[in-house]
């Protein structure tokens, strides 16, 4: 069996808390290979800043899997990670052209760090390895590995959206950057729509062509495969975790604090792609348009701070604090605060307990590659009395969870009315909608996702 090599910006090292479902899924894939004597390697940034230089390599082994990480210099971290990756590519790939940094300097650092990854990783690879590279931080890596003579199969998965080709073309370096994807044997996307946009870019700007279903040919004649592999969750584990979480003190305390009112919940990293200002305003519109229901509902928004040193994120946090204060000032009663806004992390089991008690899940990003909170909300529900998911049509999850109440997050009245519809919905309809979504999540879980991708890569 071929060895599996996972490459990502960050590595979940043995003994560290897993940052999320993806880290758990990748670790499980490596563990499966190790048990089958294929072995595994996980390579990426260590998370450490070396003030003097990039490239110091750290190696450790656990359970038949090798973990290889490198340090970055302060400058490389600033220009590669905080710079081109998150100030140019992140807003571009989330359709936010107004926030893209178009300067060329940080792109040089992005190439430089990818070249460093390739230099350190190439000597560790074997010709029969399966290499699975993750996300927008590492788009050029395959081409740079090929320059080092690497011949094994290389796959790439984009976890964020793929915008239209005209938006991609606004980036000064778009030709060289996205041409690098042709060095991979398989390029995976979250949705069929993302795949179609990539194929359009290859035709319109890459001077290539679509040969057949999922087969592309570059202008230079090289063929690669591309496909949609929507990422999922560990459905059975989350459902069990949510059942057990209802007895946790923190979950019981939240239930007691509601004083018999229903709960609407949103859980998002503090990011402008999540549509939080629009969600807050839509909730206020709900309070105004549906006064008969307003006093029955408390909205809890959990939004841990991310990238707090970036000006756009500081401004977003200040805006949300002002909106939350305004909403509560205008609509609160002596015994009821309509909105609770919290900037802290909660343990994942606690979150699933919160999801299970919520009558409404608000997942309304302006643009999202998938959004696993939507799937986790569904998996966490009580089958006999499930809550209702209000889901943005611009989240990748909407392609699968189409029994949710799908909304346009820019349409504040529409989102407000969907909240009211969820509160009024009869239990039989709630169960029918939940069952349709849960059937999908039970069939296509995180294991099915990773197996489908790796089988396609092995056959590429």
C-alpha positions, 0 to 999 in steps of 0.5 A: 500500500502507498504511503499517505503524505498530508501537507497543510499549513499547520500540523496537528501534532501528537498530544495537541488538541485537534483544532477541528473536524478536518484535523481529526479526519486527516489524522484518521486517514493517516492512522488507517494507512499506518495500520495497513502498513502503508505508513504516513507523514504529515508535513507543514508549518510548526506554528513557531516563529524563528526571529532569524530565519525560516526552515528549521526542521522538526521531526517526531514519530508516533503510531507509525506516522512521522510528523515533520514541521518547519519554523518560519521567520517573522518576515515570512510569516507576516508576508506569506501567512498574514500577507498574501494568503490572508490579505490577498487570497482569502478575500479574493476566494470569498468574492470580497474584491474590495478587501484584496491587497493587490500589491506584488511584494507579498506574493514573492514571500508566498512563493518563497515559503512554498519553495521552502516547503518543497525544498524540505519535503521533496527529499522525504518523498517516495515515488509511490507516495500519495501526497494530499495538499490542503488549501489556498496557502499551498497552491504552487507546491506541486509545481515546485515539488516537480522541479525537485524531481518528485514523480509521485501522485500529488492531490490538492483540495481547496476548502474555500470557495472558487470564485468566477474566472473574471474575479480571479483574473483581477489578481495581478499574479493569477496566471502564474498562480493558478497555472500551478494547479496543473502540476497536481494529478487531482484537484478537489473542490467542495461543490460542483459549482466550484468545479465548474468555475475552475473549468471556466477559468481553465478555458477562458484564462488558462487557454486549456480545455475540458476534455470530459467529465472531470478531465482537463487539459492545459495549454501545454497538453498536460491532463489532470483530473478535477472533481467535487468532494464536499467535506463532511463531519463524523456524523455518528460521533457528533450525534452521540456527543450531543446526546451526552452533552445535555447533562453537562453543567454548562449546557444545563446552565444555559437552558436554565438561563433562558427561563422557558424561552427558545434559543437561536444559535450562531457559531462562527469564527469572527470573519467578514465572510460569515455575514455577522453584521447582516445576521445581527440586523436580520435578527433585529428586523425579526424583533420588529416584524414579528413582535408576537414572537420576539419575546419567545426567543433569545439569540446566542452568537458565539464568535471567537476572535480570529486574526485580531491583529488585522485592521479589518477584523478589529473593525468588524468586532467593534461593529458587532459590539455596537450592533449587539448593544443597540439591539439590546438597548432598543428591545430588551425587557427587565427580565429578558435580553434578546441577544447574547454576543460572546467572543470566546471558545467553547469545547466542542462537546459543549457546543453540540449540547448548545446546538441540541437545545436550540430551536433555530440554527442561524448559519448565514455566511455571505460566502462559504466553501462548505460550513461544517457548523450547519452539518454539526447543527443537524447531527446534534438534534433530538430526532423526536424534537429537532430544531430548524436550520436557517442556512445561507444559499451561498454556503457550500452546505446548501447544495446538500442540506436543501431541506433547511430554510435557505435564505439570501443573507443580504435579504434582512427581511427574508432572514427575519421571516425565516426565523419566524417560520422556524419558530412556528413550524410544526414538529412533524415538518421539523422532523421531516426536514431534519430526517432528509438532511440527516440521511445525507450526513449519515451516508456521506460522512467524513470517512466517506469524504476522505475515502472518495478523495483518496480513491480518486487520487490513487486512480488519477 
